[in-house]
């Protein structure tokens, strides 16, 4: 049930965008118990508007930097979250070839009643 938002620079190929989505999805399925087919990803391309500190916390970032925000139900352990971060980075290094330094991940947690998948109904609290 996660909702994934990925922001990246403009001018990338569709294969690049697909690799971003696939890498995040596989990581969620293998580390935080997201079922297969539970995919809701919004990828947004930015020609301008991606502002970041290229040196924050001593991490050297490039213009290829991507921001990944995952909204999901609360309840995962710190260890599961850390495994998710590692797996996302491992996957995105393989494809589309990002540098580990260029991947920012933010989790936003909520409850079952905070989701409606359509029909104006909170399906998880019925």
Secondary structure by P-SEA (a helix, b strand, c coil): cbbbbbbbbccccaaaaaaaaaaaaaaaaaccccccccbbbbbbbbccccccccccccccccccbbbbbbbbbccccaaaaaaaaaaaaaaaaaacccccccbbbbbbbbcccccccccccccccc
